[in-house]
Amino acid sequence: MSVMNPPGIKNPGDYMEDVMSTVKAKNPAEPEFHQAVQEVFDSLRLVLQKHAEYRSAKILERITEPERVLMFRVPWFDDRGEIHVNRGFRIEMNSAIGPYKGGLRFHPSVNLGILKFLAFEQVFKNSLTTLPMGGGKGGSDFDPKGKSDNEVMRFCQSFMTELSRHIGPDTDVPAGDIGVGGREIGFLFGQYKRLRNEFTGVLTGKGLNWGGSLIRPEATGYGCVYFAEEMLKSRKDSFDGKLCLVSGSGNVSQYTVEKLLDLGAKPVTVSDSDGVIYDPDGINREKLAWVMDLKNVRRGRIREYADKFNKAIFMPTDIKLDHNPLWNIKADCAFPSATQNEIKAKDAANLINNGCKLVAEGANMPSTLEATKMFLDAKVLYGPAKAANAGGVATSGLEMSQNSARLSWTREEVDDRLHKIMIAIHKNCFETAEKYGTPGNLVNGANIGGFLKVANAMLDQGLV
């Protein structure tokens, strides 16, 4: 391709700055969305120098503008009969390569900016999975924490009553995310079926008895570790005996710990919003089972771990600290698996100074732009979220395939397909980074690899 600028088309740097300014002006007070777009644009500079057609077709303007933004009222009543009103959202970002696909998040922090960032990331992550899925995200500022099952059910039924008219197995297929687990997916699916009078694969993360896939709960954590294993192999290394830091204590963290144990590593931390557990003896299978019961059944707080296992240290959250003590523990590998922007510049510096060799992101965008740059400059093996945590949505795609065919694959079949997808994602990121002159930079590899597939599909489909 010619790298000349066609008449009237600005050079890549000026063009991207103009688009970024427009994104900020049209989406004010949405810093997470701005951050996600900027991170992708930083990588795409390399592509736009080679491919003027993406500039002339205004692909960046189109890819940063959601195809559809839904916002709606969700009224529900609690066990005392008191009425509450929450806000529901669905961002249908891009359907160039398949139906919108992405989770629903129920958390007080949910707002348009957070969901736009997540939907934008999802477009490229889904593109990398090798499966035909577009990108979307949704949720509500409802907080399921502390609510009874009946309250959660009433909220989910009200939420789905509105959402049901906008989704479908060939249109938009939501899944779970923070605050939306098996219980919530069950309530949402039951209401969809009741309203539409059809049993279809409209949601993923379903129960195994009614269309769910084996390995789906484990998939994000397992996939992240499989991806990290490929990163280590690229330097002729393995997990054997590696000390690993894992943040969070939900679904992603739990199965990250489990797969690390399978591969001979020694995970030593978990956390929640109250603080950090550091267990110098390592979190073995018995302790992991206890954490799973605490979080998934009793819905307790992670500080209880230190009462149960006396060598463990609990470090309560201290908002006055300029760093998270979890990332200041000496270890070989780090798996941020809690939430966005949990690793800031000081945390990245602590990890690098303590000799951390690998960071693989299980959460969505858990590192700030500054932290990401520090990891890349220090030549740390760094697996960005849109590649490293794609195992969850990849297995959601496998669940969709099973639903379409009315089949159920074995645990081994699904795990094998997931493993192969994560190997393929790493290969794509690794080779794309080399092709565009930044060997080893998996951020560029993931952003460019994910973008090219979507951009080319948009070119093929005309002005959409």
SULJO-V68107 format. One line per field, one symbol per residue. ss: DSSP state (H for helix, E for strand, L for the rest). psi: psi as a letter, one per 20 degrees, with the letter a starting at -180 (. if undefined). burial: I if it has 9 or more other ideal C-beta (glycine too) atoms within 8 Angstrom, else O. A space follows every 50 residues. Layout:
ss=???
psi=???
burial=???
This chain:
ss=LLLLLLLLLLLHHHHHHHHHHHHHHHLLLLHHHHHHHHHHHHHHHHHHHH LHHHHHLLHHHHHLLLLEEEEEEEEEELLLLLEEEEEEEEEEEELLLLLE EEEEEELLLLLHHHHHHHHHHHHHHHHHLLLLLLEEEEEELLLLLLLLHH HHHHHHHHHHHHHHHHLELLLEEEEELLLLLHHHHHHHHHHHHHHHLLLL LLELLLLHHHLLLLLLLLHHHHHHHHHHHHHHHLLLLLLLLLEEEELLLL HHHHHHHHHHHHLLLEELEEEELLEEEELLLLLLHHHHHHHHHHHHHLLL LLLHHHHHLLLLEEEELLLLLLLLHHHHLLLLEEELLLLLLLELHHHHHH HHHLLLLEEELLLLLLELHHHHHHHHHLLLEEELHHHHLLHHHHHHHHHH HHHHHLLLLLHHHHHHHHHHHHHHHHHHHHHHHHHLLLLLLHHHHHHHHH HHHHHHHHHHLLLL
psi=qqjqpqpiprqgggghgggghgghhimqkmhhgggggggghhhihhghhh nhhhghjlgghhiioqhpppprpnqrqaiijppqprpqqpongpkhjrqp prrppoqhiprggghgggggghghghghijqnpaprqabqjpoipiqrhh ggghggggghhghhiirrhjgpnrarbpinbhgghggggghghghilqor lhqrkrqhiljrpqighigggggghgghghghhiklrriojpppppqrjb ggggiggghgghjjrnpiqrraihapponhiqoahghghggggghhgila qihhghhgoiiqppoqpoiiqjrphgjjpprhqpnokfrqkhorghgggg gghjjphpppohroliprhggghggghjkqoooqgighjihghghghhgg ggghilroqrgggghgggghghghgggggghggghjjmpinigggggggg ggggghhhghjan.
burial=OOOOOOOOIOOIOOIIOIIIOIIIOOIOOIOIIIIIIIIIIOIIIIIIOO IIOIIOIOIIIIIIOIOOIIOIOIOIOIOOOOOOOIIIIIIIIIIIIIII IIIIIIIOOIOIIIIIIIIIIIIIIIIIIOIOIIIIIIIIIIIIOOIOOO IIIIIIIIIIIIIIOIIIIOIIIIIIIOIIIIOIIIIIIIIIIOIOOOOO IIIIIIIOOOIIIIIIOIIIIIIIIIIIIIIIIIOOOIIOOIIIIIIIII IIIIIIIIIIIOIIIIIIIIIIOOIIIIIOOOIOOOIIOIIIIIIOOOOO OIIIIIOOIOOIOIIOOOOOOOIIIIIIIOIIIIIIIIIIIIIIIOIIII IIOIOIOIIIIIIIIIIIIIIIOIIIOOOIIIIIIIIIIIIIIIIIIIII OIIOOOOOIOOOOIIOIIIOIIIIIIIIIIIIIIOIOIOOIIIIIIIIII IIIIIOIIIOOOOO
